[in-house]
Amino acid sequence: MSKDMSAADSRTARKTRVFVAAAIVAGFVAVVGTALATPGVGIIAAPVHARGTVDHSQIVNSKSGVHLKTKGSVDFATQQIRIAEGDPRGGTAIPGRFSSR
């Protein structure tokens, strides 16, 4: 009878350990997910205007000096980020424009 009780206790202990481990992992995922989904302080809006995929390699050289070279398929997104006035992000505010230092 003692062996049966010890086997049952062992199964219960194992189930408890698995439950505790699963709860810890779920809590970690919830905290990380919340942190990644939280918008930055001072950001008023950041809508994504367009998304697209280029299925092949590209080489782009613009007149303004931007050089882009891809290897294979690439996903692109364009986004406008509006930052609150006076937000200390290292930029210089010019009426009607925002430029980074």
Contacts in CASP RR format, 6 or more apart in sequence:
PFRMAT RR
TARGET T0000
AUTHOR 0000-0000-0000
METHOD contacts of the structure
MODEL  1
MSKDMSAADSRTARKTRVFVAAAIVAGFVAVVGTALATPGVGIIAAPVHA
RGTVDHSQIVNSKSGVHLKTKGSVDFATQQIRIAEGDPRGGTAIPGRFSS
R
39 46 0 8 1.000
42 83 0 8 1.000
42 84 0 8 1.000
42 87 0 8 1.000
43 81 0 8 1.000
43 82 0 8 1.000
43 83 0 8 1.000
43 84 0 8 1.000
44 82 0 8 1.000
44 83 0 8 1.000
44 84 0 8 1.000
45 80 0 8 1.000
45 81 0 8 1.000
45 82 0 8 1.000
46 79 0 8 1.000
46 80 0 8 1.000
46 81 0 8 1.000
46 82 0 8 1.000
47 79 0 8 1.000
47 80 0 8 1.000
48 77 0 8 1.000
48 78 0 8 1.000
48 79 0 8 1.000
49 78 0 8 1.000
49 79 0 8 1.000
49 80 0 8 1.000
50 76 0 8 1.000
50 77 0 8 1.000
50 78 0 8 1.000
51 75 0 8 1.000
51 76 0 8 1.000
51 77 0 8 1.000
52 75 0 8 1.000
52 76 0 8 1.000
52 77 0 8 1.000
53 73 0 8 1.000
53 74 0 8 1.000
53 75 0 8 1.000
53 76 0 8 1.000
54 70 0 8 1.000
54 72 0 8 1.000
54 73 0 8 1.000
54 74 0 8 1.000
54 76 0 8 1.000
55 72 0 8 1.000
55 73 0 8 1.000
56 72 0 8 1.000
56 73 0 8 1.000
57 69 0 8 1.000
57 70 0 8 1.000
57 71 0 8 1.000
57 72 0 8 1.000
58 68 0 8 1.000
58 69 0 8 1.000
58 70 0 8 1.000
58 74 0 8 1.000
59 68 0 8 1.000
59 69 0 8 1.000
59 70 0 8 1.000
60 66 0 8 1.000
60 67 0 8 1.000
60 68 0 8 1.000
60 69 0 8 1.000
61 67 0 8 1.000
61 68 0 8 1.000
83 89 0 8 1.000
83 98 0 8 1.000
85 93 0 8 1.000
86 93 0 8 1.000
90 100 0 8 1.000
90 101 0 8 1.000
91 98 0 8 1.000
91 99 0 8 1.000
91 100 0 8 1.000
91 101 0 8 1.000
92 98 0 8 1.000
92 99 0 8 1.000
92 100 0 8 1.000
92 101 0 8 1.000
END
